[in-house]
Amino acid sequence: MPERRRRILGFIQEFYSENGIPPTVRDIQQACEISSTSVVDYNLRQLEEAGYLNRRREVARGIELLDREGEPVSSAPRIQIVGSIAAGQPLPVFSSEGAAASEEFDTVEVSPDLPRRHGKLFALTVHGTSMIDALIDDGDVVVIKPEQEAANGDMVVAWLREEEEATLKKFYREGDRVRLQPANRTMSPIYCQAENVEVRGKVVTVLRKFS
């Protein structure tokens, strides 16, 4: 594939991922520093003939990316599911930094507005039912914004330093200790010294498992 065409395809893929919609021909022209929209149009026709995309020329954003089987590629951005988090008693199952760069992660689609509003995000699979009254069940996926600070009532990923364990709870600072409160009336809160609790992130949304 010619370099210009490769750049155009790469820009379309990146634009899709970041914005959840395809670019216009003029977006492509400006981003790829192409002299005219007719040159963009020619290269898009070549990409269409090669099976990389479909075009609806009657609309401004009528570019549709195709996978290797010729099926439309979802425009929704994807984030990595980097591990599991305990919604119950703390479990040593979560590390936000320890994975090797080459490690493969599952990914999950999210609404395009989430990365725009919150920036970098990651996801965790929930184990346990301590947050069931907050409509977070075993097997659901929580989307997390990395944060080191939390206000009372925030739902957080809390890392217990001494125990090297993580848990998903609501955060409350009470003097020199922290209360990690479940959203399950049958379960008791976890109390820790404040210096033993490290906030790793805050929940921005929940992707529910459907059986």
C-alpha positions as CSV (number, residue, x, y, z in Angstrom):
1,M,0.0,0.0,0.0
2,P,1.4,3.5,-0.8
3,E,2.5,5.5,2.1
4,R,-0.1,8.3,1.6
5,R,-2.9,5.7,1.6
6,R,-1.5,4.1,4.7
7,R,-1.4,7.4,6.5
8,I,-5.0,8.1,5.5
9,L,-6.2,4.7,6.7
10,G,-4.3,5.1,10.0
11,F,-5.8,8.6,10.5
12,I,-9.3,7.3,9.9
13,Q,-8.8,4.4,12.4
14,E,-7.3,6.8,15.0
15,F,-10.1,9.3,14.5
16,Y,-12.7,6.6,14.9
17,S,-11.1,5.4,18.1
18,E,-10.9,8.8,19.7
19,N,-14.2,10.3,18.6
20,G,-16.6,7.5,17.9
21,I,-17.4,8.9,14.5
22,P,-15.6,8.9,11.1
23,P,-13.7,11.9,9.9
24,T,-14.8,14.1,7.0
25,V,-12.9,14.3,3.8
26,R,-11.6,17.7,4.8
27,D,-10.5,16.4,8.2
28,I,-8.4,13.8,6.3
29,Q,-7.0,16.4,4.0
30,Q,-5.9,18.7,6.8
31,A,-4.5,15.9,9.1
32,C,-2.6,14.2,6.3
33,E,-1.4,17.4,4.6
34,I,-2.9,16.6,1.2
35,S,-3.2,19.3,-1.4
36,S,-6.9,18.9,-2.3
37,T,-10.0,17.0,-1.4
38,S,-10.0,15.3,-4.8
39,V,-6.7,13.6,-3.9
40,V,-8.3,12.4,-0.7
41,D,-11.3,11.2,-2.6
42,Y,-9.2,9.2,-5.0
43,N,-7.3,7.5,-2.2
44,L,-10.6,6.7,-0.4
45,R,-11.8,5.0,-3.6
46,Q,-8.7,2.9,-3.8
47,L,-9.1,1.9,-0.1
48,E,-12.7,1.0,-0.8
49,E,-11.8,-1.1,-3.8
50,A,-9.2,-2.9,-1.7
51,G,-11.8,-3.8,0.9
52,Y,-10.7,-1.5,3.8
53,L,-13.8,0.6,4.0
54,N,-17.2,1.5,2.6
55,R,-18.3,5.0,1.7
56,R,-21.7,6.7,1.6
57,R,-20.8,9.8,-0.5
58,E,-24.1,11.5,0.1
59,V,-23.2,12.2,3.7
60,A,-20.3,14.2,5.2
61,R,-19.1,11.4,7.5
62,G,-20.0,8.4,5.3
63,I,-16.8,6.4,5.9
64,E,-17.3,2.9,7.4
65,L,-14.2,0.8,8.3
66,L,-14.3,-2.9,7.5
67,D,-12.6,-5.8,9.2
68,R,-10.8,-8.7,7.4
69,E,-14.1,-10.4,6.7
70,G,-15.6,-7.3,5.2
71,E,-17.8,-6.6,8.2
72,P,-18.2,-3.1,9.6
73,V,-15.8,-2.3,12.5
74,S,-17.4,-0.7,15.6
75,S,-16.6,2.9,16.0
76,A,-16.8,2.7,19.8
77,P,-13.5,3.3,21.6
78,R,-12.2,0.3,23.6
79,I,-10.3,0.2,26.9
80,Q,-8.3,-2.5,28.5
81,I,-9.6,-4.8,31.2
82,V,-6.4,-5.0,33.2
83,G,-7.6,-7.5,35.9
84,S,-10.1,-8.3,38.5
85,I,-11.3,-6.4,41.6
86,A,-12.9,-7.9,44.7
87,A,-16.3,-6.5,45.7
88,G,-16.4,-8.5,48.9
89,Q,-13.4,-9.2,51.2
90,P,-10.2,-7.8,49.8
91,L,-8.3,-10.1,47.4
92,P,-4.7,-9.8,46.1
93,V,-5.9,-9.7,42.5
94,F,-5.3,-6.1,41.3
95,S,-2.2,-4.2,40.2
96,S,-2.6,-1.0,38.1
97,E,1.1,-0.9,37.2
98,G,2.6,-4.3,37.4
99,A,1.7,-5.8,34.0
100,A,4.4,-6.1,31.4
101,A,4.1,-3.9,28.4
102,S,3.7,-6.9,26.1
103,E,1.0,-8.6,28.1
104,E,-2.3,-9.1,26.2
105,F,-5.5,-7.7,27.8
106,D,-9.1,-8.2,27.0
107,T,-10.8,-5.0,25.9
108,V,-14.3,-3.6,26.3
109,E,-16.2,-1.0,24.3
110,V,-17.3,2.2,26.0
111,S,-19.3,5.2,25.0
112,P,-17.2,7.8,23.1
113,D,-17.9,10.5,25.6
114,L,-16.2,8.7,28.4
115,P,-12.6,9.1,27.2
116,R,-13.4,12.6,26.1
117,R,-14.7,13.5,29.6
118,H,-12.3,11.6,31.7
119,G,-9.1,11.0,29.7
120,K,-7.2,7.7,30.2
121,L,-9.3,4.9,31.6
122,F,-9.0,1.2,32.5
123,A,-11.5,-1.5,33.4
124,L,-11.7,-4.3,36.0
125,T,-13.9,-7.3,36.3
126,V,-15.9,-7.5,39.5
127,H,-15.8,-10.5,41.8
128,G,-18.3,-10.6,44.6
129,T,-21.5,-8.9,45.6
130,S,-20.6,-6.4,48.2
131,M,-21.7,-3.5,45.9
132,I,-24.9,-5.2,44.8
133,D,-27.1,-2.4,46.2
134,A,-25.2,0.0,43.9
135,L,-26.3,-2.2,41.0
136,I,-22.8,-3.8,40.6
137,D,-23.0,-7.6,40.5
138,D,-20.5,-10.4,40.3
139,G,-19.1,-10.5,36.7
140,D,-19.8,-6.9,35.9
141,V,-17.1,-4.6,34.6
142,V,-16.3,-1.3,36.2
143,V,-14.6,1.5,34.2
144,I,-12.0,3.3,36.3
145,K,-10.4,6.8,36.0
146,P,-6.9,6.7,37.7
147,E,-7.0,8.9,40.7
148,Q,-5.1,9.2,44.0
149,E,-7.6,11.3,45.8
150,A,-11.2,10.7,46.7
151,A,-14.1,12.5,48.4
152,N,-16.4,10.9,50.9
153,G,-18.9,8.8,49.1
154,D,-16.8,8.1,46.0
155,M,-16.7,4.5,44.8
156,V,-13.0,3.7,44.6
157,V,-10.5,1.0,43.9
158,A,-8.7,0.9,47.3
159,W,-5.3,-0.7,47.7
160,L,-4.5,-1.9,51.2
161,R,-0.7,-1.4,51.4
162,E,0.2,-3.7,54.3
163,E,-2.1,-6.6,53.1
164,E,-1.2,-6.0,49.4
165,E,-4.9,-6.5,48.7
166,A,-7.5,-4.5,46.7
167,T,-11.2,-3.9,47.1
168,L,-14.0,-2.0,45.5
169,K,-15.9,0.1,48.0
170,K,-17.3,3.5,48.8
171,F,-14.7,5.7,50.5
172,Y,-15.1,7.6,53.7
173,R,-12.4,9.4,55.7
174,E,-13.1,9.5,59.4
175,G,-10.3,11.2,61.3
176,D,-7.1,9.1,61.1
177,R,-8.9,6.1,59.6
178,V,-10.8,5.2,56.5
179,R,-14.1,3.4,56.2
180,L,-14.5,1.3,53.1
181,Q,-18.2,0.8,52.9
182,P,-19.9,-2.0,50.9
183,A,-23.3,-1.4,49.2
184,N,-24.8,-4.6,50.6
185,R,-26.8,-4.5,53.8
186,T,-25.6,-8.0,54.8
187,M,-21.9,-6.9,54.9
188,S,-19.9,-4.9,57.3
189,P,-17.6,-2.0,56.4
190,I,-13.8,-2.4,56.5
191,Y,-11.9,0.0,58.7
192,C,-8.3,0.9,58.1
193,Q,-5.7,3.4,59.2
194,A,-5.6,6.2,56.6
195,E,-2.0,5.6,55.8
196,N,-2.7,2.0,54.9
197,V,-5.2,2.9,52.2
198,E,-4.1,4.0,48.7
199,V,-6.8,5.2,46.2
200,R,-6.0,3.8,42.8
201,G,-9.0,5.1,40.9
202,K,-12.6,6.1,40.9
203,V,-15.5,4.3,39.2
204,V,-17.0,6.4,36.3
205,T,-19.4,3.8,34.9
206,V,-20.5,0.1,35.2
207,L,-20.9,-2.2,32.2
208,R,-23.3,-4.9,33.4
209,K,-23.1,-8.6,32.6
210,F,-26.1,-10.0,30.9
211,S,-26.8,-13.7,31.3
